[in-house]
Amino acid sequence: MFYQRKWWKEAIGYQIYLKSFKDSNNDGIGDLNGIREKLPYLKELGITLIWITPFYLSPMDDNGYDISDFYQVDPAFGSLDDIKNLLKEAHDIGIRVIVDFVMNHTSDEHHWFVEARKSKSNKYRDYYLWAKGKIVDGKEVEPTNWASFFGGSCWEKDELTDEYYMKIFSKKMPDLNYRNPEVRKEMQEVAKYWLDLGVDGFRIDAVAHLGRSEELIDSNLKTDNKYQPDWRKFSNLPVLFDYLKEFKENVFDHYEIVTIGEVGGDASPKEAIAYAGYKNGPLKMVFNFDHCWSNNVWQLEKSSETVKVDLLNLKQVFDKWQRKQYQKAWAPLYWLNHDHPRLMSHYGNPQKRFLSGSMLATALYFMWGTPFVYQGEEIGTTNYPFKDIREFNDVGVKNSYENSLFKSLEEEKKFIFQTALKSRDNARTIMSWNASKYGGFSQSEPWFHLHPDYRSVNVAAQLDDPDSLLTYYKKVFELRKSEPYLSTFVYGSYQQLLKRNPHLYIYLREKEKKILVITNFFDQERVVNLPRFKVKKILLSNYSDTRTILANVLLRPYESIVYEVEK
């Protein structure tokens, strides 16, 4: 099964955060026709699969992940005809399209929830998760002390019916009750609708949380928080696999599609195989986040401190997932998505944009799996320079700020500094296409921030530059897809070398060909001695004068090399 050729295994993916990608009608909001305009660019980059964030009708509490109608396109993003035209035009040039499928929750403005609040006997009441509050020291409190991912409690009081509903994200995003078979049927019909329309699969949002602990017992975690971040209460529980297998049998198996689950909540490789294993996994692959925080951003407290990659930890994570899933399940390759800081700020070096960015692309995208680039990654977009809480848009940041009890102005400044390093708002800034006003995104003021450096860091400035980061990304994907190397890059074995070296990430790929990938993660020279490998050819390098003899090689800052070596 692992070696069986499938289009989604050999694809080069690209995530589009719709609202910030390209505005076609100059209202300041990215839209479906904006993607249509940029299909030639994506084709030139080497992309064969795009993932589009939600475009469904939404009050926009969480930028479209709070859906009030699963069957309608939000007018801000276009129309049903626009998505149909996008699908046709993308397919015509060999680009598949997957869309976000938000299974975990609805908007509180969805008609199911509006009805559910009318009475406890309403037909839709059991579409959601309800519980009575409890009395502690004479006062009513939430049913449990479990925290929400967005800060505060995962319960919200509904005054109309005097009960609490569960919401592990925003209070405007009540969680669906998958114990109810009617909910499962409804969501299966939603999936069928979009698959019949022609989408090529789904990225399933928050799939790890469909199962919930039925025992409403306080967490025994002991943190300083009022509400305990005990994600085990609603993450990766066994019952959700029953729900997903039902989806697979009733829906997914009837289409030639790819399904990718977002599995937060500290999923292990073993759990990932339960989701996407070849033997009985209900999905094709899963996004996990183990490799996304291998640095010191959680410890930084002041601007004089710098972000540093913990390469040993990152290498251990890569090795664990590449080895334990090999031949058992498929996996995506990605550095970030719309919920993470920008790669260049997080693991790279904005002062060495080309060298560090090209090294990071080399390190990741020649492992086995399906690559997914996040918009702007290919040009080296960095974090936005947030200085004030009012500059943030993220509902999670706002909730955390409101729930924080700052004892001083310094504590508040520290919160903003730390949030700026980690905030998912960094990934949601406007895509910079050229140096014109508003970065070529729109002729009107965009809905969110455009990075101040957009005049120098943009697509147009790099597109025809043979020495740009964008051009290097094109070379990476061209090499990965090229014969006779495709089979080795996509399906070949993986072996990490020099595992204890804290500066270099080096690995072998082998099938029909034998490929050696060498990367120096830092801004200092390092020596590597690998005389047992005989170089046949240099396939790719981010320096122009690369050595072909691997005895005591001096690697320059952020140097990366892909060799074909003798078997």
Secondary structure, DSSP 8 states (H G I E B T S, - for coil): -TTS--HHHH--EEEE-HHHH--SSSSSS--HHHHHHTHHHHHHHT--EEEE---EE---TTTTSS-SEEEEE-TTT--HHHHHHHHHHHHHTT-EEEEEEE-SB--TTSHHHHHHTT-TTSTTGGGB-EE--EEETTEEE-SS-BB-TTSSBSEEEETTTTEEEE-SS-TTS-BB-TTSHHHHHHHHHHHHHHHHHT--EEEEETGGGSS--SS--------SSSSB--GGGGSS-THHHHHHHHHHHHTGGGSS-EEEEE--S---HHHHHHHHBTTT-SSSEEE--GGGG-BSTTT--STTS---B-HHHHHHHHHHHHHHHTTTB--EEES--TTS--HHHHTS-GGGHHHHHHHHHHHHHTSSSEEEEETTGGGT-------SGGG---HHHHHHHHH---SSHHHHHHHHHHHHHH-GGGGGSB---SSSGGGGS-SS--SS-B-TTTTTSSHHHHHT-TTSHHHHHHHHHHHHHSTTTHHHHHH-EEEEESTT-SSEEEEEEESSSEEEEEEE-SSS-EEE--TT-BEEEEEEESSSS--SB-SSEEE-TT-EEEEEE--
